Amino acid sequence: MSWSFPSPIRTADELDLSDPIVRSRFNANGVDLNRNFDCAWERRARWRTFEVDAGTKPFSEPETATLRDFFLAEEPTAVVFFHSASNGVFVEPCAGQAPAGAIELLRAYGDAAGYSVHEGFPHYDVTGNAVGWLLDRGIPAITVELATHDDVEWERNLAGVNAVLRLYAVSD
């Protein structure tokens, strides 16, 4: 699949919130969905240099409430989210340190895919995020930040996914 954008991709710091590419991060209510989870949630949150709307309360948005219900019902072994473009793999706990299972997932994916691994997000404080909420429920979760906004980096991410499958493979 090929994506076309109305303007060249730039970093978020170079964009204003009226740009259609930046607007795609938010739902129809203008809420940043990855700030709407019950993980150190704050009404006003940050995304890069922007103050963003995190909703009226955790899970106030139908999209995040649906994801919450899905994760609670399915109890996945692990979850990998894909974002762009900080070029690394991150685990962002709500508070304190990430559990050992999340660190193991982080390192397995990052080492196989050739990404740098980060315990925490070093660029700014992240609140209301999905990864931290999952970690609080004992579900290992990480965020893969692609190097750019317009390339899925297929080979390296295939290697990362295969490493995760090996990590959680069940022996007979």
Backbone as JSON Lines, residues from 0, in Angstrom:
{"i":0,"aa":"M","n":[0.84,-1.17,0.0],"ca":[0.0,0.0,0.0],"c":[0.88,1.24,0.0]}
{"i":1,"aa":"S","n":[0.53,2.2,-0.78],"ca":[1.28,3.44,-0.86],"c":[0.45,4.57,-0.26]}
{"i":2,"aa":"W","n":[1.09,5.36,0.58],"ca":[0.41,6.49,1.21],"c":[0.86,7.78,0.53]}
{"i":3,"aa":"S","n":[-0.06,8.68,0.33],"ca":[0.34,10.0,-0.16],"c":[-0.19,11.04,0.82]}
{"i":4,"aa":"F","n":[0.61,12.04,1.04],"ca":[0.25,13.07,2.0],"c":[0.16,14.41,1.27]}
{"i":5,"aa":"P","n":[-0.71,15.3,1.75],"ca":[-0.9,16.58,1.07],"c":[0.3,17.51,1.17]}
{"i":6,"aa":"S","n":[1.19,17.26,2.12],"ca":[2.37,18.1,2.25],"c":[3.52,17.23,2.74]}
{"i":7,"aa":"P","n":[4.76,17.69,2.59],"ca":[5.88,16.87,3.08],"c":[5.77,16.62,4.58]}
{"i":8,"aa":"I","n":[6.2,15.45,5.01],"ca":[6.21,15.13,6.44],"c":[7.32,15.93,7.1]}
{"i":9,"aa":"R","n":[6.99,16.53,8.23],"ca":[7.97,17.26,9.03],"c":[7.85,16.78,10.45]}
{"i":10,"aa":"T","n":[8.77,17.16,11.28],"ca":[8.62,16.79,12.68],"c":[7.48,17.59,13.3]}
{"i":11,"aa":"A","n":[6.91,17.06,14.38],"ca":[5.76,17.71,15.0],"c":[6.1,19.12,15.47]}
{"i":12,"aa":"D","n":[7.35,19.34,15.86],"ca":[7.74,20.67,16.33],"c":[7.63,21.72,15.22]}
{"i":13,"aa":"E","n":[7.63,21.28,13.98],"ca":[7.54,22.22,12.86],"c":[6.11,22.39,12.37]}
{"i":14,"aa":"L","n":[5.17,21.7,12.97],"ca":[3.79,21.72,12.5],"c":[2.89,22.43,13.49]}
{"i":15,"aa":"D","n":[1.79,22.96,13.0],"ca":[0.8,23.45,13.94],"c":[-0.38,22.48,13.93]}
{"i":16,"aa":"L","n":[-1.21,22.55,14.94],"ca":[-2.27,21.57,15.11],"c":[-3.35,21.64,14.05]}
{"i":17,"aa":"S","n":[-3.33,22.64,13.18],"ca":[-4.31,22.68,12.1],"c":[-3.84,21.89,10.87]}
{"i":18,"aa":"D","n":[-2.59,21.47,10.83],"ca":[-2.06,20.69,9.72],"c":[-2.8,19.35,9.66]}
{"i":19,"aa":"P","n":[-3.28,18.93,8.48],"ca":[-4.05,17.68,8.39],"c":[-3.27,16.44,8.83]}
{"i":20,"aa":"I","n":[-1.97,16.42,8.67],"ca":[-1.18,15.27,9.1],"c":[-1.15,15.2,10.63]}
{"i":21,"aa":"V","n":[-0.95,16.33,11.27],"ca":[-0.95,16.37,12.73],"c":[-2.35,16.06,13.26]}
{"i":22,"aa":"R","n":[-3.37,16.61,12.61],"ca":[-4.75,16.38,13.07],"c":[-5.11,14.9,13.07]}
{"i":23,"aa":"S","n":[-4.46,14.1,12.23],"ca":[-4.8,12.68,12.16],"c":[-4.45,11.94,13.45]}
{"i":24,"aa":"R","n":[-3.69,12.56,14.31],"ca":[-3.34,11.95,15.6],"c":[-4.53,11.96,16.56]}
{"i":25,"aa":"F","n":[-5.48,12.84,16.34],"ca":[-6.58,13.07,17.27],"c":[-7.89,12.52,16.73]}
{"i":26,"aa":"N","n":[-8.81,12.18,17.63],"ca":[-10.11,11.7,17.17],"c":[-11.03,12.86,16.8]}
{"i":27,"aa":"A","n":[-12.27,12.56,16.46],"ca":[-13.22,13.59,16.03],"c":[-13.5,14.62,17.12]}
{"i":28,"aa":"N","n":[-13.28,14.25,18.38],"ca":[-13.47,15.18,19.5],"c":[-12.23,16.02,19.77]}
{"i":29,"aa":"G","n":[-11.17,15.82,19.0],"ca":[-9.94,16.56,19.21],"c":[-9.08,16.02,20.34]}
{"i":30,"aa":"V","n":[-9.35,14.78,20.79],"ca":[-8.63,14.18,21.9],"c":[-7.47,13.34,21.36]}
{"i":31,"aa":"D","n":[-6.32,13.49,21.98],"ca":[-5.17,12.64,21.69],"c":[-5.42,11.31,22.4]}
{"i":32,"aa":"L","n":[-5.7,10.28,21.62],"ca":[-6.12,9.01,22.21],"c":[-5.02,8.33,23.02]}
{"i":33,"aa":"N","n":[-3.76,8.58,22.7],"ca":[-2.69,7.99,23.5],"c":[-2.35,8.85,24.72]}
{"i":34,"aa":"R","n":[-3.26,9.71,25.1],"ca":[-3.18,10.43,26.36],"c":[-4.47,10.24,27.15]}
{"i":35,"aa":"N","n":[-5.34,9.31,26.7],"ca":[-6.67,9.12,27.29],"c":[-6.78,7.83,28.1]}
{"i":36,"aa":"F","n":[-5.66,7.15,28.36],"ca":[-5.69,5.94,29.17],"c":[-5.45,6.3,30.64]}
{"i":37,"aa":"D","n":[-5.86,5.41,31.53],"ca":[-5.75,5.66,32.97],"c":[-4.35,5.3,33.46]}
{"i":38,"aa":"C","n":[-3.39,6.14,33.08],"ca":[-1.99,5.94,33.43],"c":[-1.4,7.33,33.69]}
{"i":39,"aa":"A","n":[-1.35,7.72,34.95],"ca":[-0.87,9.06,35.3],"c":[-1.6,10.12,34.45]}
{"i":40,"aa":"W","n":[-2.9,9.89,34.22],"ca":[-3.7,10.73,33.34],"c":[-3.76,12.16,33.85]}
{"i":41,"aa":"E","n":[-3.69,13.1,32.92],"ca":[-3.89,14.53,33.2],"c":[-4.77,15.11,32.11]}
{"i":42,"aa":"R","n":[-5.65,16.0,32.48],"ca":[-6.6,16.6,31.52],"c":[-5.87,17.28,30.36]}
{"i":43,"aa":"R","n":[-4.84,18.02,30.67],"ca":[-4.01,18.64,29.65],"c":[-2.7,17.86,29.61]}
{"i":44,"aa":"A","n":[-2.33,17.38,28.47],"ca":[-1.15,16.54,28.34],"c":[-0.23,17.12,27.27]}
{"i":45,"aa":"R","n":[0.91,16.47,27.11],"ca":[1.88,16.92,26.1],"c":[2.05,15.89,25.01]}
{"i":46,"aa":"W","n":[2.23,16.38,23.82],"ca":[2.71,15.61,22.69],"c":[3.73,16.51,22.0]}
{"i":47,"aa":"R","n":[4.98,16.12,22.1],"ca":[6.1,16.93,21.63],"c":[6.04,18.29,22.31]}
{"i":48,"aa":"T","n":[5.99,19.38,21.54],"ca":[5.95,20.7,22.16],"c":[4.53,21.22,22.34]}
{"i":49,"aa":"F","n":[3.54,20.42,21.99],"ca":[2.15,20.85,22.05],"c":[1.47,20.42,23.34]}
{"i":50,"aa":"E","n":[0.62,21.27,23.86],"ca":[-0.32,20.86,24.89],"c":[-1.51,20.28,24.15]}
{"i":51,"aa":"V","n":[-1.96,19.09,24.56],"ca":[-3.05,18.41,23.86],"c":[-4.17,18.06,24.83]}
{"i":52,"aa":"D","n":[-5.33,17.85,24.28],"ca":[-6.52,17.47,25.04],"c":[-6.48,15.97,25.29]}
{"i":53,"aa":"A","n":[-6.53,15.57,26.55],"ca":[-6.51,14.15,26.92],"c":[-7.9,13.62,27.24]}
{"i":54,"aa":"G","n":[-8.94,14.37,26.92],"ca":[-10.3,13.95,27.22],"c":[-10.77,14.48,28.56]}
{"i":55,"aa":"T","n":[-12.02,14.19,28.88],"ca":[-12.59,14.7,30.13],"c":[-12.24,13.84,31.33]}
{"i":56,"aa":"K","n":[-11.85,12.59,31.07],"ca":[-11.41,11.65,32.1],"c":[-10.78,10.47,31.39]}
{"i":57,"aa":"P","n":[-10.06,9.6,32.1],"ca":[-9.52,8.41,31.44],"c":[-10.65,7.6,30.8]}
{"i":58,"aa":"F","n":[-10.4,7.15,29.6],"ca":[-11.34,6.33,28.83],"c":[-12.64,7.07,28.49]}
{"i":59,"aa":"S","n":[-12.59,8.39,28.43],"ca":[-13.78,9.16,28.05],"c":[-14.11,9.0,26.57]}
{"i":60,"aa":"E","n":[-13.15,8.53,25.79],"ca":[-13.35,8.41,24.35],"c":[-13.73,6.98,23.97]}
{"i":61,"aa":"P","n":[-14.65,6.82,23.0],"ca":[-15.1,5.47,22.64],"c":[-13.96,4.58,22.12]}
{"i":62,"aa":"E","n":[-12.98,5.16,21.47],"ca":[-11.88,4.36,20.95],"c":[-11.04,3.75,22.07]}
{"i":63,"aa":"T","n":[-10.71,4.55,23.08],"ca":[-9.9,4.02,24.17],"c":[-10.71,3.1,25.07]}
{"i":64,"aa":"A","n":[-11.98,3.39,25.27],"ca":[-12.83,2.5,26.06],"c":[-12.94,1.13,25.37]}
{"i":65,"aa":"T","n":[-13.04,1.13,24.05],"ca":[-13.1,-0.13,23.3],"c":[-11.8,-0.9,23.43]}
{"i":66,"aa":"L","n":[-10.66,-0.22,23.31],"ca":[-9.37,-0.9,23.48],"c":[-9.23,-1.44,24.9]}
{"i":67,"aa":"R","n":[-9.62,-0.66,25.9],"ca":[-9.57,-1.12,27.29],"c":[-10.36,-2.41,27.45]}
{"i":68,"aa":"D","n":[-11.6,-2.41,26.96],"ca":[-12.46,-3.58,27.1],"c":[-11.88,-4.79,26.35]}
{"i":69,"aa":"F","n":[-11.32,-4.54,25.18],"ca":[-10.7,-5.62,24.41],"c":[-9.52,-6.22,25.17]}
{"i":70,"aa":"F","n":[-8.61,-5.38,25.65],"ca":[-7.44,-5.88,26.37],"c":[-7.84,-6.62,27.65]}
{"i":71,"aa":"L","n":[-8.82,-6.1,28.38],"ca":[-9.24,-6.77,29.6],"c":[-9.9,-8.12,29.31]}
{"i":72,"aa":"A","n":[-10.65,-8.2,28.22],"ca":[-11.32,-9.45,27.86],"c":[-10.34,-10.49,27.31]}
{"i":73,"aa":"E","n":[-9.41,-10.05,26.49],"ca":[-8.51,-10.98,25.8],"c":[-7.25,-11.31,26.6]}
{"i":74,"aa":"E","n":[-6.84,-10.45,27.51],"ca":[-5.62,-10.64,28.29],"c":[-4.45,-11.09,27.41]}
{"i":75,"aa":"P","n":[-4.01,-10.23,26.5],"ca":[-2.92,-10.64,25.59],"c":[-1.63,-10.95,26.35]}
{"i":76,"aa":"T","n":[-0.81,-11.78,25.75],"ca":[0.48,-12.13,26.33],"c":[1.41,-10.92,26.32]}
{"i":77,"aa":"A","n":[1.34,-10.14,25.25],"ca":[2.16,-8.94,25.11],"c":[1.52,-8.06,24.03]}
{"i":78,"aa":"V","n":[1.86,-6.78,24.04],"ca":[1.32,-5.84,23.06],"c":[2.46,-4.98,22.53]}
{"i":79,"aa":"V","n":[2.49,-4.8,21.21],"ca":[3.47,-3.94,20.55],"c":[2.71,-2.87,19.78]}
{"i":80,"aa":"F","n":[2.97,-1.61,20.1],"ca":[2.38,-0.48,19.39],"c":[3.42,0.09,18.43]}
{"i":81,"aa":"F","n":[2.97,0.63,17.31],"ca":[3.86,1.27,16.35],"c":[3.5,2.74,16.23]}
{"i":82,"aa":"H","n":[4.51,3.6,16.37],"ca":[4.38,5.05,16.22],"c":[5.51,5.51,15.31]}
{"i":83,"aa":"S","n":[5.6,6.81,15.11],"ca":[6.74,7.39,14.39],"c":[6.99,8.78,14.95]}
{"i":84,"aa":"A","n":[8.12,9.3,14.92],"ca":[9.34,8.9,14.26],"c":[10.51,9.19,15.19]}
{"i":85,"aa":"S","n":[10.58,8.49,16.31],"ca":[11.68,8.7,17.26],"c":[12.77,7.65,17.16]}
{"i":86,"aa":"N","n":[12.62,6.69,16.24],"ca":[13.67,5.73,15.9],"c":[14.21,4.97,17.11]}
{"i":87,"aa":"G","n":[13.32,4.23,17.76],"ca":[13.74,3.42,18.9],"c":[12.58,2.6,19.41]}
{"i":88,"aa":"V","n":[12.85,1.8,20.44],"ca":[11.81,1.03,21.1],"c":[11.75,1.5,22.55]}
{"i":89,"aa":"F","n":[10.54,1.74,23.04],"ca":[10.35,2.38,24.34],"c":[9.37,1.59,25.19]}
{"i":90,"aa":"V","n":[9.6,1.62,26.49],"ca":[8.63,1.15,27.46],"c":[8.4,2.33,28.4]}
{"i":91,"aa":"E","n":[7.13,2.72,28.56],"ca":[6.8,3.92,29.33],"c":[5.87,3.57,30.48]}
{"i":92,"aa":"P","n":[6.43,3.19,31.64],"ca":[5.57,2.88,32.79],"c":[4.88,4.14,33.32]}
{"i":93,"aa":"C","n":[3.76,3.94,33.98],"ca":[3.04,5.08,34.57],"c":[3.87,5.73,35.67]}
{"i":94,"aa":"A","n":[4.55,4.9,36.43],"ca":[5.41,5.39,37.51],"c":[6.43,4.31,37.82]}
{"i":95,"aa":"G","n":[7.56,4.72,38.3],"ca":[8.57,3.74,38.69],"c":[9.21,3.06,37.49]}
{"i":96,"aa":"Q","n":[9.67,1.86,37.73],"ca":[10.37,1.12,36.69],"c":[9.43,0.12,36.02]}
{"i":97,"aa":"A","n":[9.74,-0.18,34.77],"ca":[8.96,-1.17,34.03],"c":[9.24,-2.56,34.59]}
{"i":98,"aa":"P","n":[8.23,-3.43,34.6],"ca":[8.44,-4.8,35.08],"c":[9.4,-5.58,34.18]}
{"i":99,"aa":"A","n":[9.99,-6.62,34.76],"ca":[11.0,-7.42,34.06],"c":[10.48,-7.96,32.73]}
{"i":100,"aa":"G","n":[9.23,-8.4,32.68],"ca":[8.67,-8.94,31.44],"c":[8.65,-7.91,30.32]}
{"i":101,"aa":"A","n":[8.38,-6.68,30.66],"ca":[8.36,-5.61,29.65],"c":[9.77,-5.31,29.17]}
{"i":102,"aa":"I","n":[10.74,-5.35,30.08],"ca":[12.13,-5.11,29.7],"c":[12.62,-6.23,28.79]}
{"i":103,"aa":"E","n":[12.24,-7.45,29.08],"ca":[12.61,-8.59,28.23],"c":[12.02,-8.42,26.83]}
{"i":104,"aa":"L","n":[10.77,-8.01,26.74],"ca":[10.12,-7.74,25.45],"c":[10.83,-6.61,24.72]}
{"i":105,"aa":"L","n":[11.1,-5.53,25.44],"ca":[11.79,-4.36,24.88],"c":[13.12,-4.76,24.25]}
{"i":106,"aa":"R","n":[13.92,-5.49,24.99],"ca":[15.25,-5.87,24.51],"c":[15.17,-6.87,23.36]}
{"i":107,"aa":"A","n":[14.25,-7.84,23.45],"ca":[14.12,-8.83,22.37],"c":[13.78,-8.13,21.06]}
{"i":108,"aa":"Y","n":[12.8,-7.23,21.1],"ca":[12.39,-6.53,19.88],"c":[13.5,-5.61,19.39]}
{"i":109,"aa":"G","n":[14.0,-4.77,20.28],"ca":[15.01,-3.79,19.89],"c":[16.27,-4.42,19.35]}
{"i":110,"aa":"D","n":[16.78,-5.45,20.02],"ca":[18.0,-6.11,19.56],"c":[17.8,-6.74,18.18]}
{"i":111,"aa":"A","n":[16.68,-7.43,17.98],"ca":[16.44,-8.1,16.7],"c":[16.23,-7.1,15.56]}
{"i":112,"aa":"A","n":[15.55,-6.0,15.86],"ca":[15.22,-5.02,14.83],"c":[16.31,-3.96,14.64]}
{"i":113,"aa":"G","n":[17.28,-3.94,15.54],"ca":[18.35,-2.95,15.41],"c":[17.96,-1.55,15.86]}
{"i":114,"aa":"Y","n":[16.95,-1.46,16.73],"ca":[16.56,-0.17,17.3],"c":[17.27,0.02,18.64]}
{"i":115,"aa":"S","n":[17.49,1.27,19.02],"ca":[17.95,1.54,20.37],"c":[16.78,1.28,21.32]}
{"i":116,"aa":"V","n":[17.07,0.84,22.53],"ca":[16.02,0.53,23.5],"c":[16.07,1.55,24.63]}
{"i":117,"aa":"H","n":[14.89,1.91,25.12],"ca":[14.79,2.97,26.13],"c":[13.78,2.59,27.19]}
{"i":118,"aa":"E","n":[14.22,2.59,28.43],"ca":[13.31,2.42,29.56],"c":[12.83,3.81,29.95]}
{"i":119,"aa":"G","n":[11.67,4.16,29.49],"ca":[11.14,5.5,29.63],"c":[11.24,6.23,28.31]}
{"i":120,"aa":"F","n":[10.57,7.35,28.21],"ca":[10.62,8.16,27.0],"c":[11.42,9.41,27.33]}
{"i":121,"aa":"P","n":[12.62,9.55,26.77],"ca":[13.54,10.6,27.22],"c":[13.22,12.01,26.74]}
{"i":122,"aa":"H","n":[12.28,12.17,25.83],"ca":[12.08,13.47,25.2],"c":[11.15,14.4,25.97]}
{"i":123,"aa":"Y","n":[10.15,13.85,26.64],"ca":[9.21,14.64,27.44],"c":[8.37,13.67,28.26]}
{"i":124,"aa":"D","n":[7.67,14.18,29.28],"ca":[6.82,13.33,30.1],"c":[5.59,12.89,29.32]}
{"i":125,"aa":"V","n":[5.33,11.6,29.38],"ca":[4.16,11.03,28.71],"c":[3.16,10.61,29.78]}
{"i":126,"aa":"T","n":[1.94,11.11,29.67],"ca":[0.87,10.75,30.6],"c":[-0.29,10.15,29.82]}
{"i":127,"aa":"G","n":[-1.08,9.33,30.49],"ca":[-2.29,8.78,29.86],"c":[-2.03,7.82,28.72]}
{"i":128,"aa":"N","n":[-0.87,7.16,28.71],"ca":[-0.52,6.33,27.56],"c":[-0.96,4.88,27.73]}
{"i":129,"aa":"A","n":[-1.17,4.21,26.61],"ca":[-1.65,2.83,26.59],"c":[-0.62,1.86,27.15]}
{"i":130,"aa":"V","n":[0.66,2.03,26.8],"ca":[1.7,1.1,27.26],"c":[1.73,1.06,28.78]}
{"i":131,"aa":"G","n":[1.78,2.21,29.42],"ca":[1.82,2.25,30.88],"c":[0.59,1.62,31.51]}
{"i":132,"aa":"W","n":[-0.57,1.86,30.94],"ca":[-1.8,1.27,31.47],"c":[-1.73,-0.26,31.39]}
{"i":133,"aa":"L","n":[-1.24,-0.79,30.27],"ca":[-1.09,-2.24,30.13],"c":[-0.07,-2.79,31.13]}
{"i":134,"aa":"L","n":[1.04,-2.08,31.31],"ca":[2.04,-2.53,32.27],"c":[1.45,-2.63,33.68]}
{"i":135,"aa":"D","n":[0.6,-1.67,34.04],"ca":[-0.04,-1.7,35.35],"c":[-0.93,-2.92,35.53]}
{"i":136,"aa":"R","n":[-1.36,-3.53,34.42],"ca":[-2.2,-4.72,34.46],"c":[-1.4,-6.0,34.29]}
{"i":137,"aa":"G","n":[-0.08,-5.87,34.31],"ca":[0.78,-7.04,34.19],"c":[0.95,-7.55,32.77]}
{"i":138,"aa":"I","n":[0.61,-6.74,31.79],"ca":[0.74,-7.12,30.37],"c":[1.95,-6.41,29.81]}
{"i":139,"aa":"P","n":[3.01,-7.15,29.42],"ca":[4.18,-6.51,28.81],"c":[3.75,-5.75,27.54]}
{"i":140,"aa":"A","n":[4.23,-4.53,27.41],"ca":[3.88,-3.71,26.25],"c":[5.03,-2.76,25.94]}
{"i":141,"aa":"I","n":[5.21,-2.5,24.66],"ca":[6.25,-1.57,24.21],"c":[5.72,-0.72,23.07]}
{"i":142,"aa":"T","n":[6.42,0.36,22.8],"ca":[6.15,1.2,21.64],"c":[7.36,1.16,20.74]}
{"i":143,"aa":"V","n":[7.14,0.78,19.49],"ca":[8.17,0.86,18.46],"c":[7.96,2.19,17.75]}
{"i":144,"aa":"E","n":[8.98,3.04,17.8],"ca":[8.94,4.32,17.09],"c":[9.76,4.17,15.82]}
{"i":145,"aa":"L","n":[9.06,4.16,14.68],"ca":[9.75,4.06,13.4],"c":[10.7,5.24,13.22]}
{"i":146,"aa":"A","n":[11.67,5.09,12.34],"ca":[12.67,6.14,12.12],"c":[12.07,7.35,11.39]}
{"i":147,"aa":"T","n":[11.1,7.12,10.54],"ca":[10.47,8.21,9.79],"c":[8.96,8.07,9.87]}
{"i":148,"aa":"H","n":[8.26,9.03,9.29],"ca":[6.8,8.99,9.25],"c":[6.26,8.23,8.05]}
{"i":149,"aa":"D","n":[7.14,7.88,7.11],"ca":[6.61,7.35,5.85],"c":[7.22,6.03,5.4]}
{"i":150,"aa":"D","n":[7.88,5.29,6.29],"ca":[8.46,4.01,5.93],"c":[8.2,3.03,7.07]}
{"i":151,"aa":"V","n":[7.64,1.87,6.76],"ca":[7.34,0.88,7.8],"c":[8.57,0.06,8.19]}
{"i":152,"aa":"E","n":[9.69,0.26,7.5],"ca":[10.94,-0.42,7.83],"c":[10.68,-1.93,7.97]}
{"i":153,"aa":"W","n":[10.13,-2.48,6.91],"ca":[9.62,-3.84,6.89],"c":[10.61,-4.88,7.4]}
{"i":154,"aa":"E","n":[11.81,-4.93,6.87],"ca":[12.76,-6.0,7.23],"c":[13.12,-5.94,8.71]}
{"i":155,"aa":"R","n":[13.43,-4.77,9.21],"ca":[13.83,-4.7,10.61],"c":[12.67,-5.0,11.55]}
{"i":156,"aa":"N","n":[11.46,-4.56,11.2],"ca":[10.32,-4.83,12.06],"c":[9.84,-6.27,11.95]}
{"i":157,"aa":"L","n":[10.02,-6.89,10.8],"ca":[9.75,-8.32,10.69],"c":[10.69,-9.09,11.63]}
{"i":158,"aa":"A","n":[11.95,-8.7,11.68],"ca":[12.91,-9.33,12.59],"c":[12.47,-9.13,14.05]}
{"i":159,"aa":"G","n":[11.98,-7.95,14.38],"ca":[11.49,-7.68,15.73],"c":[10.27,-8.52,16.08]}
{"i":160,"aa":"V","n":[9.32,-8.61,15.18],"ca":[8.12,-9.42,15.42],"c":[8.5,-10.89,15.57]}
{"i":161,"aa":"N","n":[9.39,-11.37,14.72],"ca":[9.84,-12.76,14.85],"c":[10.51,-13.02,16.19]}
{"i":162,"aa":"A","n":[11.27,-12.04,16.68],"ca":[11.9,-12.19,18.0],"c":[10.85,-12.28,19.1]}
{"i":163,"aa":"V","n":[9.78,-11.51,18.98],"ca":[8.69,-11.57,19.96],"c":[8.01,-12.93,19.9]}
{"i":164,"aa":"L","n":[7.79,-13.44,18.71],"ca":[7.16,-14.77,18.57],"c":[8.04,-15.85,19.2]}
{"i":165,"aa":"R","n":[9.34,-15.75,19.01],"ca":[10.24,-16.71,19.64],"c":[10.23,-16.56,21.16]}
{"i":166,"aa":"L","n":[10.19,-15.32,21.64],"ca":[10.19,-15.07,23.08],"c":[9.0,-15.74,23.76]}
{"i":167,"aa":"Y","n":[7.85,-15.69,23.11],"ca":[6.64,-16.21,23.72],"c":[6.21,-17.58,23.18]}
{"i":168,"aa":"A","n":[7.06,-18.19,22.38],"ca":[6.72,-19.52,21.83],"c":[6.55,-20.52,22.96]}
{"i":169,"aa":"V","n":[5.57,-21.38,22.8],"ca":[5.3,-22.42,23.78],"c":[5.9,-23.73,23.25]}
{"i":170,"aa":"S","n":[6.72,-24.36,24.06],"ca":[7.33,-25.63,23.67],"c":[6.36,-26.76,23.95]}
{"i":171,"aa":"D","n":[6.38,-27.75,23.09],"ca":[5.53,-28.94,23.3],"c":[6.21,-29.96,24.17]}
